[in-house]
Amino acid sequence: MRELNYKRCSEEIRSKAAFSEADKRAVLEELSPLEPVLLCTCNRTELYYFGNTEIGAEILSRRSGISVSELLPKLMIFSGRKAVNHLFRVTCGIDSMVVGEDEILGQVKKAYSFSAEKIALSAETNMIFQAAVAAAKII
């Protein structure tokens, strides 16, 4: 999982990585075998997928116009269980500029639904995102 967020980069950089619907669709198509979910909000761009972490930086770089060398120091990179934990923290509003803010829940649901409509997601991906949404609703 690759993330650009308010903690590590300026609004200018984040705005370059705020992708249009067409860009989101292109990312999904390009990475479809890796089951990507692309979350873009005003404070973060997160790319969840199964695969090598370098691929995400290349995709974000190419789509945003930010060089990989400029982008890498600004990225937060999570893999395995840490990526899943991060998704839960984000979805529940724990990893937010305003802790407890629940707008992110709708944004995660929208990003997940967008991916599910455009590409085939595995049972594992569905389970992880649905569990994160369910946890956020409980919280």
Long-range contacts (C-beta under 8 A, 24 or more apart in sequence): 1-46, 1-47, 1-48, 1-49, 1-53, 1-56, 1-77, 1-78, 1-79, 1-83, 1-86, 1-87, 2-46, 2-47, 2-53, 2-56, 2-57, 2-60, 2-75, 2-76, 2-77, 3-44, 3-45, 3-46, 3-47, 3-75, 3-76, 3-77, 3-78, 3-86, 4-44, 4-45, 4-46, 4-60, 4-71, 4-74, 4-75, 4-76, 5-43, 5-44, 5-45, 5-46, 5-76, 6-43, 6-44, 6-97, 7-76, 8-73, 8-74, 8-75, 8-76, 9-74, 13-66, 13-74, 14-42, 14-43, 14-44, 14-45, 16-64, 16-65, 16-66, 17-45, 17-60, 17-63, 17-64, 17-66, 18-42, 18-45, 19-45, 19-63, 19-64, 23-63, 24-114, 25-118, 26-63, 27-59, 27-63, 28-114, 28-115, 28-118, 28-119, 29-118, 29-119, 30-59, 31-55, 31-59, 32-119, 32-120, 35-115, 35-119, 35-120, 35-121, 35-122, 35-125, 36-115, 36-119, 37-111, 37-112, 37-114, 37-115, 37-121, 37-125, 37-129, 38-111, 38-114, 38-115, 39-90, 39-107, 39-108, 39-111, 40-111, 41-104, 41-107, 43-96, 43-97, 44-90, 46-90, 48-83, 48-87, 50-125, 53-77, 53-79, 84-128, 84-132, 87-128, 87-129, 87-132, 88-131, 88-132, 88-135, 88-136, 90-132, 91-132, 91-133, 91-135, 91-136, 92-132, 92-135, 92-136, 92-139, 93-136, 93-139, 102-136, 105-133, 105-136, 105-137, 108-132, 108-133, 108-136, 109-133
